């Protein structure tokens, strides 16, 4: 599809994705929000671009949410990088309101690794016992291809 690209990328395979994040700050409220540390393994049957890879490794239940909340933009000569500004509500903080306002950027390195990070402010507030507080926050996503699609023969 891209002009000037002689060979179509093949990003299919088994991908391991690790998402980590947390808040930094002296406030008690900044320290009580649990760290995010999640790893998942997905089989990507077909992906020829970073956009297709992201659509494959982001769970179906979160894909529309990710597209609307972060409004990712894919760019670079081969569409191998992305940026986004995410307004992320964290529902596990109920009855308090926890919202992350992060600027995110990431890049595909070769055809077997993606690294991205976001930084910004996370604001906590709400009714009753939820005093307003703001903490710097960060989010990291690392994905790496750990093997071929099971049962698929590779072509030399």
WOZIDA-V456407 format. One line per field, one symbol per residue. ss: DSSP state (2 for helix, 1 for strand, 0 for the rest). phi: phi as a letter, one per 30 degrees, with the letter a starting at -180 (. if undefined). psi: psi as a letter, one per 30 degrees, with the letter a starting at -180 (. if undefined). A space follows every 10 residues. Layout:
BEGIN
ss = ???
phi = ???
psi = ???
END
This chain:
BEGIN
ss = 0000000000 0011111111 1111000222 2200011111 1111000002 2222222002 2222222222 0011100000 1111111111 2220001111 1111111110 0011111111 1111100000 0011111111 1111111000 000000
phi = .ddjcdbddb cdkccccccb aacblddedd dddddcabbb bbccdbacad edddddcdee dcdddddddc hdccajdcic bbbaccccdc dddeddcbbc ccccbabdci cbabbbbbbl ccccakdidc ddabbdbbbb bbbbdcldde icddcd
psi = ekkfjekkkj glakkkkkkl llkklfkeee ffkkkkjkkl kkjjekkgle eeeeeefkke ffeeeeeeef ikkkaleghg lllljkjjkj ffgkflkjkk jkkkklkkja ggkkkllkla kkkkaalcgi lklkkkllkk kkkkkfllkk gkkkk.
END
